[in-house]
Amino acid sequence: MSRHLQLGVLADHVLKVKSLDASALKHVDSCSHCRSDIRWLEQLGALREFEPPSSAVNGVIEAFKTRKLNAA
């Protein structure tokens, strides 16, 4: 496999939606570009798991409410 794997295919692999086949795994082993994409997707996935404190969320909501009232 000489072409890079599609980002969607790599995302499915990272999210455990669909496993890579043997050919794709071999490609990833030899392709720094695709390995880099996998690392990036893994880091992005880790951000999805972050839950900000409710006080921070409430502070942002109040700031937007105040901004909206001042703009009206």
CORBEL-V466289 format. One record per residue. N is the residue number from 1. RES is the residue in three letters. D_LAST is the distance of its C-alpha to the last C-alpha in whole Angstrom. Layout:
# CORBEL-V466289
{{N & RES & D_LAST} {N & RES & D_LAST}}
This chain:
# CORBEL-V466289
{{1 & MET & 58} {2 & SER & 57} {3 & ARG & 53} {4 & HIS & 50} {5 & LEU & 49} {6 & GLN & 46} {7 & LEU & 43} {8 & GLY & 43} {9 & VAL & 46} {10 & LEU & 46} {11 & ALA & 42} {12 & ASP & 44} {13 & HIS & 47} {14 & VAL & 45} {15 & LEU & 43} {16 & LYS & 47} {17 & VAL & 46} {18 & LYS & 49} {19 & SER & 52} {20 & LEU & 53} {21 & ASP & 56} {22 & ALA & 59} {23 & SER & 59} {24 & ALA & 55} {25 & LEU & 56} {26 & LYS & 59} {27 & HIS & 56} {28 & VAL & 54} {29 & ASP & 56} {30 & SER & 57} {31 & CYS & 54} {32 & SER & 52} {33 & HIS & 49} {34 & CYS & 49} {35 & ARG & 49} {36 & SER & 46} {37 & ASP & 44} {38 & ILE & 45} {39 & ARG & 45} {40 & TRP & 41} {41 & LEU & 41} {42 & GLU & 42} {43 & GLN & 40} {44 & LEU & 37} {45 & GLY & 38} {46 & ALA & 38} {47 & LEU & 34} {48 & ARG & 34} {49 & GLU & 36} {50 & PHE & 34} {51 & GLU & 32} {52 & PRO & 29} {53 & PRO & 29} {54 & SER & 27} {55 & SER & 26} {56 & ALA & 25} {57 & VAL & 23} {58 & ASN & 21} {59 & GLY & 20} {60 & VAL & 19} {61 & ILE & 17} {62 & GLU & 15} {63 & ALA & 14} {64 & PHE & 12} {65 & LYS & 11} {66 & THR & 10} {67 & ARG & 9} {68 & LYS & 6} {69 & LEU & 5} {70 & ASN & 6} {71 & ALA & 4} {72 & ALA & 0}}
